[in-house]
Amino acid sequence: MIESKTIIDMEKTGNNLRKYAYENGYSVRDIQQYLGLSCPQPVYRWFKGIILPSVDNLLLLSELFHVHMEDLLVKQYTKYTYDCCLATKANSNQFVKRMQAYYSLLVA
């Protein structure tokens, strides 16, 4: 079965945050003070895509930049394949025998 999963692209989100800050004329220090952060390191780490802002900080940033929270985040779609029933009959029989052997060792 193939499924797709949405995750946040941290690097592109960081670039996006930096872009909005620049376009709105805010420095890292301005953002730090607006959010009440004790140091500017988290803002730099957001811009580099190392970490993401908390939901609370995303909300405040969206208000500061006059955009929706979702506009700050960049989505990345990944596809992955999984199948829980790939075992052939032969493999299935081997598995059952192996499990029986493990069980007999545990019970002994």
Rosetta silent file (secondary structure, phi, psi, omega in degrees, C-alpha in Angstrom):
SEQUENCE: MIESKTIIDMEKTGNNLRKYAYENGYSVRDIQQYLGLSCPQPVYRWFKGIILPSVDNLLLLSELFHVHMEDLLVKQYTKYTYDCCLATKANSNQFVKRMQAYYSLLVA
SCORE:     score description
SCORE:     0.000 S_00000001
   1 L     0.000  133.946  178.326    0.000    0.000    0.000 S_00000001
   2 E  -106.583  129.508  178.177    1.355    3.425   -0.902 S_00000001
   3 E  -130.233  156.690  174.156    0.434    6.358    1.268 S_00000001
   4 E  -115.009  149.374 -175.857    1.514    9.945    1.366 S_00000001
   5 E  -132.862  138.966  178.925    2.280   11.848    4.490 S_00000001
   6 E   -99.152  128.075  174.859    2.591   15.581    4.998 S_00000001
   7 E  -130.448  167.205  179.858    5.459   16.880    7.066 S_00000001
   8 E   -91.817  127.038  175.516    6.919   20.334    7.587 S_00000001
   9 L   -79.826  105.585 -172.740   10.050   21.141    5.617 S_00000001
  10 H   -65.539  -41.301 -177.996   12.110   22.782    8.362 S_00000001
  11 H   -66.226  -46.714  179.849   14.728   24.368    6.110 S_00000001
  12 H   -68.541  -33.968  175.806   12.208   25.916    3.718 S_00000001
  13 H   -64.448  -41.684  176.790   10.041   27.026    6.633 S_00000001
  14 H   -60.381  -43.602  176.932   13.078   28.745    8.139 S_00000001
  15 H   -62.683  -38.261  178.925   13.750   30.505    4.849 S_00000001
  16 H   -63.803  -44.812  178.329   10.091   31.503    4.725 S_00000001
  17 H   -61.614  -42.664  178.812   10.220   32.974    8.231 S_00000001
  18 H   -62.486  -41.469  179.929   13.369   34.908    7.334 S_00000001
  19 H   -61.634  -47.270  179.999   11.686   36.195    4.158 S_00000001
  20 H   -63.227  -39.339  178.627    8.608   37.444    6.038 S_00000001
  21 H   -63.017  -46.207 -179.346   10.789   39.127    8.658 S_00000001
  22 H   -63.487  -46.852 -178.643   12.864   40.852    5.976 S_00000001
  23 H   -61.650  -30.962 -179.162    9.824   41.910    3.927 S_00000001
  24 L   -94.657    1.895  175.179    8.210   43.420    7.015 S_00000001
  25 L    76.104   26.284 -179.950   11.405   45.151    8.141 S_00000001
  26 L  -101.779  134.979  174.638   11.915   43.178   11.363 S_00000001
  27 L   -89.344  170.753  176.527   15.337   42.254   12.690 S_00000001
  28 H   -60.073  -41.571  179.002   16.082   39.196   14.788 S_00000001
  29 H   -63.239  -39.337  177.574   16.229   41.451   17.855 S_00000001
  30 H   -59.994  -45.311 -179.299   12.823   42.930   16.997 S_00000001
  31 H   -66.011  -43.110  177.962   11.311   39.452   16.823 S_00000001
  32 H   -55.392  -48.591 -178.533   13.072   38.410   20.024 S_00000001
  33 H   -67.168  -41.001 -179.422   11.632   41.379   21.890 S_00000001
  34 H   -61.160  -40.329 -178.048    8.147   40.984   20.388 S_00000001
  35 H   -85.135   -9.042 -179.659    7.996   37.340   21.468 S_00000001
  36 L    72.998   31.656  178.770    9.552   38.035   24.860 S_00000001
  37 L   -82.121  145.232 -177.884   12.470   35.677   24.303 S_00000001
  38 L   -76.129  -22.275  179.062   15.443   36.011   26.640 S_00000001
  39 L  -147.003  162.538 -176.429   17.970   35.586   23.808 S_00000001
  40 L   -84.247   -7.634 -174.146   17.951   35.703   19.986 S_00000001
  41 H   -54.510  -42.839  179.186   19.287   32.168   19.428 S_00000001
  42 H   -58.526  -38.370 -179.508   15.871   30.524   18.889 S_00000001
  43 H   -64.982  -44.341  176.377   15.066   32.998   16.116 S_00000001
  44 H   -60.687  -40.644 -179.503   18.387   32.282   14.397 S_00000001
  45 H   -68.157  -33.858  174.545   17.737   28.544   14.762 S_00000001
  46 H   -64.288  -47.244 -177.743   14.262   28.966   13.228 S_00000001
  47 H   -62.106  -32.797  179.230   15.735   30.871   10.290 S_00000001
  48 H   -82.871   -8.641 -179.955   18.347   28.133    9.737 S_00000001
  49 L    78.450   21.063  179.633   15.683   25.411    9.859 S_00000001
  50 L   -80.164  -41.602  177.279   17.241   23.703   12.868 S_00000001
  51 L  -135.963  167.127  176.003   14.101   23.927   15.003 S_00000001
  52 L  -108.282  149.692  174.744   10.534   25.120   14.551 S_00000001
  53 L   -65.549  154.455  174.562    8.807   27.794   16.609 S_00000001
  54 L   -66.358  165.995  178.447    6.250   26.622   19.138 S_00000001
  55 H   -60.107  -40.616  178.204    2.595   26.914   18.174 S_00000001
  56 H   -59.845  -45.894 -179.859    2.302   29.939   20.471 S_00000001
  57 H   -69.225  -34.432  175.196    5.225   31.662   18.771 S_00000001
  58 H   -61.342  -41.817  178.825    3.889   30.741   15.321 S_00000001
  59 H   -61.613  -46.461  179.279    0.615   32.417   16.227 S_00000001
  60 H   -64.574  -39.652  177.655    2.406   35.562   17.385 S_00000001
  61 H   -64.396  -39.563  179.209    4.615   35.587   14.280 S_00000001
  62 H   -64.006  -36.800  176.647    1.570   35.250   12.041 S_00000001
  63 H   -69.241  -40.099  179.692    0.019   38.252   13.771 S_00000001
  64 H   -63.708  -41.564 -177.169    3.265   40.224   13.489 S_00000001
  65 H   -90.102   -4.036 -179.633    3.611   39.456    9.762 S_00000001
  66 L    59.486   46.355  176.397   -0.169   39.740    9.078 S_00000001
  67 L  -135.578  168.012  174.869   -0.417   36.258    7.542 S_00000001
  68 L   -76.128  153.702  178.678   -2.063   32.976    8.482 S_00000001
  69 H   -56.384  -40.832 -178.515   -0.023   30.504   10.513 S_00000001
  70 H   -62.783  -27.559  179.090   -0.154   28.033    7.622 S_00000001
  71 H   -68.926  -22.301  179.279    1.477   30.608    5.351 S_00000001
  72 H   -78.911  -26.919 -175.905    4.570   30.519    7.556 S_00000001
  73 L   -93.782  142.364  175.942    4.965   26.754    7.235 S_00000001
  74 L  -110.818  121.710 -177.499    6.211   24.975    4.120 S_00000001
  75 E   -85.875  149.416  175.650    4.768   21.506    3.631 S_00000001
  76 E  -129.619  129.061 -179.394    6.678   18.579    2.245 S_00000001
  77 E  -101.708  129.478  177.874    4.842   15.548    0.926 S_00000001
  78 E  -120.785  145.360  176.210    6.488   12.172    1.252 S_00000001
  79 E  -112.952  138.788  177.618    5.317    8.877   -0.141 S_00000001
  80 E  -140.150  154.786 -177.712    6.081    5.628    1.534 S_00000001
  81 E  -116.551  136.685  172.968    5.191    2.032    0.897 S_00000001
  82 L  -149.282  151.370  176.784    4.295   -0.569    3.436 S_00000001
  83 L  -151.846  119.003 -177.033    2.608   -3.903    3.404 S_00000001
  84 L   -82.230   -6.890 -174.596    2.084   -5.945    6.517 S_00000001
  85 L  -125.079   47.092 -178.528    1.276   -9.117    4.589 S_00000001
  86 L   -84.845  -12.506 -174.666    4.189   -9.584    2.174 S_00000001
  87 L   -64.462  134.091  173.743    5.214  -13.000    3.487 S_00000001
  88 L   -80.065  173.765 -178.831    4.856  -15.857    1.062 S_00000001
  89 H   -61.715  -41.070  179.696    3.528  -19.194    2.239 S_00000001
  90 H   -63.827  -46.571  179.118    7.064  -20.583    2.579 S_00000001
  91 H   -63.110  -37.092  179.934    8.249  -17.575    4.551 S_00000001
  92 H   -64.266  -42.948  178.751    5.136  -17.763    6.674 S_00000001
  93 H   -64.636  -40.596  177.592    5.806  -21.421    7.508 S_00000001
  94 H   -62.565  -40.735  179.610    9.415  -20.623    8.397 S_00000001
  95 H   -62.292  -45.297 -179.365    8.232  -17.825   10.647 S_00000001
  96 H   -62.131  -44.373  179.188    5.780  -20.111   12.453 S_00000001
  97 H   -62.099  -42.439  179.846    8.482  -22.751   12.976 S_00000001
  98 H   -63.942  -41.829  179.368   10.915  -20.147   14.273 S_00000001
  99 H   -66.129  -37.961  177.014    8.317  -18.746   16.688 S_00000001
 100 H   -64.160  -39.383  178.403    7.511  -22.250   17.934 S_00000001
 101 H   -65.019  -43.072  177.056   11.214  -22.855   18.559 S_00000001
 102 H   -61.802  -42.270 -178.611   11.512  -19.577   20.512 S_00000001
 103 H   -64.017  -42.182 -179.546    8.426  -20.443   22.512 S_00000001
 104 H   -64.958  -32.562  176.348    9.743  -23.886   23.387 S_00000001
 105 H   -68.998  -36.907  179.711   12.977  -22.290   24.647 S_00000001
 106 H   -69.606  -38.632 -176.400   11.010  -19.876   26.817 S_00000001
 107 H   -76.829  -31.151 -175.580    8.787  -22.565   28.288 S_00000001
 108 L   -64.289    0.000    0.000   11.618  -25.034   28.920 S_00000001
